[in-house]
Every structure is written in structure tokens, then in C-alpha cells.
Amino acid sequence: MTFNAEAFQAMADLPNANQIAIQVLLLAGFSQSVGQGLILFVNRVKLIRFLLSLCLGAILFVFSYGFWIVSTLFVSQIIFQQNLDLRLVYHAVGLATAPQLLSFLIALPYFGVPIQIFLALWALLVFVQGFSVSTGLGLWPAFVSGLLGWIFLQILQRTLGRPIRALGTWLSNTAAGTPLVTDLQGIETLLETGLHGDSHYQGK
């Protein structure tokens, strides 16, 4: 989180580097799920399903970053002709998500979206440094690989990855026990319905 290159260098020598990377990814994903928990609350998800949805969100977060790792590796091999070790890229991405441990702050009214953007940019810059240190690439090739890998991932998600996105949505709805309303207009309708319902109940 402090752009300390030595952390990425030390990571390569640790016997439990894989476990550390997955733990950081899971915790970052869980933090993001907590920040987005307002959607679950508005949808009136029960407590057990609420907690289950948070855990599922963390797992889906890890999978999304897994696809980014593969796409970044693919781009670096195609453009820079670098035969990189998948493990090194995985470790770099795992540690680079450390700033997103603060993702629970996106729940703050008015400041949530700016904080989310700030954390994403912070994580990208940490990744560029970590990717450069771990693989021996320069900062510029590392930045291009990460950025193009992300763009390539977005393209895949909107084309070949649609069934996977649909599966993720289905899993989220199944964990919540109800089809989740996530669009802004739908959330406003749910809030208005809930307020009117509470007023009607209190009136009785």
C-alpha cells in the first residue's frame, strides 16, 4: 500500500506466497462486498443470506482478478514477447489489491464513488510497481500490460464472458434468496415502497 518495492521482492522468497496472495484478494473482496452491502440491505436480505452474500462476493472478486491475471499475462506475452511466470503475476496482483482492503468505505454517502475510483487507481499503481519488480519489466511495459490486460478482460466479459457474468448474477441472487435489484431507479423504488409500507404499518 505504501509502494514499497521490497515487499514484492520478499514475496518471491516466501514459501507461503500463494496463501498470502489469496488471503489479500479474499479480504479485499470481502471489504468491497461490505461496502456494497447497502444493496443487500435495501433488498431486505435476511441476516444469514446477507453474510453468505458477502462471502460469495469475496469469492467472485477473486475470480474476476484471476481472469485479469490471465489476460495480463497473455498481453505481455503477445506485445512484449515476455514468457512470464504465472505465479509471479499472481503474487503481484494479490499484493496490489491491498489498497482495496479499504473498500468498505465506498458505503459512505456522497463520497463512495470517488473513494472507489481512488482505490482502483491506487491499486493499479501498486500493481504496476509490483509487476515491474516481480517480472523485471520496466514501469512502462508493466503499466501497458496491466492496462491492456484490463481492457482485454472487459471485452471478454461483454462477449464470450456473458454466460460467466450471468452465472455470477445467478449465484448472487441465489445466495440472497431473491432477485437483487441493483439499478438506481429500482433501488429508489424499493426505498419508497419500504418507507410507505412502514408508514402504513405504523398507521395501523
N, C-alpha and C positions, 0 to 999 in steps of 0.2 A: 504493500500500500504506500510505502514511502520511496518507491523507485530504487530500492537497494538491490544492486546487481548481485551482491554476494549471496542473497537468499536463493536466487536461481542457480548459482554455481554450486552452493551447498546441497541443493535439492538433488542434483545429479548423483551425489555420492551417498545419499541416504538409502538404506535397504528397504524402507517402508515408504518410498516416494509415491508409489501408486496409491497407497491408502491415504496419504496426506492430500493428494490432488483430489481424490473423490470426496473426501470429507469437506474440503473447502467448497467444492462445487455443490454438494448437498446442503451445506449450511447457507450458502449464498442463495440457492434456490428456495430454501425454506423461508429465509428472510424476505425474499421477494413475494412469496405466497402470503406471508403475514401482512405485507404492505398492501396486497390486493385483496385481503380478507374482507374488506368492506363490501365487495360484490357478493360474497357468500352471506354476509350479514343481511344485506338488503333482500336477498333471495330467501331469507329466513331458513337457512340450512340448520338442521339440528346439530347439537354440540359434537356428538361422535362423528357424524359425517363432516362437520366443519374441520375437525382435526385430521380426519382421513384425507380430505381435500387438500389441506396444507401439505401433508406428506407426499401426496400424489403430485402436487405442483412442483415440489422439490425434485422428484424423480424425473418429471418431464423436462425440467430445467436442465438437468444433467444430460438427458438425451439430446436436447437441442444444441448444447455445446459440443456434444460428441460429433454431431453432424458438421459443426463448424470446424472442428479439428481436422476431420477427414477432408473437407473442402479446401481448407488452408493448405494442407499437405499436398493435395492434388495441384493447386495453383502454383505453389512453389516449385514443384517438380516440372510443370509444363513451361512456366515462364523463365525461371532461373536455373533450370536443369540441375536442381539440388535433390539428391536422393537422401531425404532426411529420415531420421529415426522417429517413428510414430510415438514412441514413448516420450521422447524429448518434447515434442509438440504438446502432447497430453499434459505433461508436467507444467509446461509454460502456461497453458490455458488454465489449468487448475489453480495455480497460484495467482494468475492475473485476475481471477474473479473475486479476489479478496475485497476490493472496494465495495462490491455488491453485497457484502455482509451487512451493509448499512441500508439495504433496500427497503427495510421495514418503514423507513422514513417517508416513502412515497405515499403513505397513507395521510400525510399532513394536508389539510385543505389549502388550496391555492399554490402551495409550494411543491406538491407531489410530482407534477410533470417536470418542472425544472430540475428537481433533485434526481429524478430518474435519468434524464438526459445527461446531467453532470456525472453521475456514477457510471453510465455507459461509456462516456468519453474517458473518464479516469481509468476504467478497466482496460479500454483499448490501448491507452498509452502505456500502462503497466505491461500489457501483453506484448506490445512492440519491443519494449526493452527486454522482457524475459525471453521472447522468441529469438531476439538477436543474440543474447548471451548464451542461451541453451544450444543454438544451432550453429553459431559462428557467422551468421549472416549479418550484414550491416543493418543499421537502423532503417534506412530507406527500403531495402528489399523486404525487411521484416514487416514494415508498415504496409507496403503494397500487397504482400502475401496475405496478411490478415484482412485488409480491406476488401480485396478481390475475392478472398475466400468467403467473406460475409455476404458480398453481393451474389456470388455464385450460389450460396445457400438460399438466399431469398428467392432467386429464380427457380431453384429446385422445389422449394416449398410451394410455390404458386403454380407449378406444372406437375412434375412427376410426384411431388410430395403431398399432393392434395389428399390422397387416401390416408396418409400418415397423420395429417392435420385433423382429418375427420375422426380418426381413431382417438387422437388426443382429446378432442372435444367430447366424444362419446364417453371416454374414461372419466373426464371431469364431471360430466352430467351424472354418470353412474355413481361416482363417489359421493356427489352432493345429494343424490336421491331425487333430483328434479332437474328439468332442463334449465340451465342457468341463463338468466337474462344479463347480457354483458354490454349491450349498446346503451349509449347515454339516454336516448329517448325512452327505452324500455325501463331503465333504472329509475328515471324520473316518474314514470307511470306507476311503478311498484311503490315508490315512496309516497306518492299522493294517495294511492289505494290504501296503503298501510295507515297513513295518518287519518284518512276518512273513516277507515274501519275502527281505529282506536277511539275516535271521537264518537262514533255511533255506539260503540260498546259502553263508553263512559256515560253516554246519554241515557242508556237503559239503566 
